[in-house]
């Protein structure tokens, strides 16, 4: 029998910020998340996913930082996430569907203010805005059919995490929810407001979850017991039990991704990777695959990072 690889000492952590009522994942309470140097190499699951999808998309978002118009679906996802985050501020017996539905207007005001979203940019009139707001309710109904929040006491919600790998690559991100049982086992939960991918196409979402599991493993020394994706758009649940081998492979993958990003940055060669996703891309107009011209690259003294999201 092969002995498991010894866990390294927990890597640098910055920014575990439990919300009121959460127990906190790490001993010692919240740690400030200092602003990282613009020269620091860093990846989040979102930006890693961008590069794997299309290197040019990564460039537009992480290097050029070109603003994108928010979509109704994406903003609704943010709204539902906010309601599910704040739902656990209530006493357990008050976490009901009517209570969650009643939270939607205030949560929308909070999201709109925090993200500086203008209703005029999303909706043609007040009727469309109201219909859109109401469309969040079926997603909340789906959530309550998937699990009963009255039986749960999350360790953390919207957990901001960061770790530094040997060699200096910083991994960071936000985890929707972390549960911990009496035995200290950790479950990482992520809410998806879309539909579950078809069988055989789950790897993109599972990469995100393995990324989070890797960061938590490096921070705490504890291998998460379960990774759980809740797809509210189709009422599906995907659960996965990671192994040390999985997370070591994920670590090698993100290191290789960063090396590829550095090569693209040094050469200036950010190649597009056309796919069906291009139909929803805000940057299609400036993509050479569709006859567009990318803007000039920013000064070469600017490096690709840090980005979280």
Buried (B, 14 or more C-beta within 10 A) or exposed (E): EEEEEEEEEBBEBBBBBBBEEBEBBBEEEEBEBEEBEEEBBBBBBBBBBBBBBBBBBBBBBBBBEEEEEBEEEEBBBBBBBBBBBBBBBBEEEEBBBEBBBEBBEEBBEBBBEEEEBEBEEBBEEEEEBEEBBEBBBEBBBBBBEBEEBBEBEBBBBBBBBBBBBEEEBBBBBBBBBBBBEEEEEBBBBBBBBBEBBEEEEBEEBBBBBBBBBBBBBBBBEBBBBBBBBBBBBEBBEBEBEBEEEBBEEBBEBBBEBBEBBBEBBEEEEBEBBBEEEBEEBBBBEBBEBEEEEBEEEEEEEBBBBBBBE
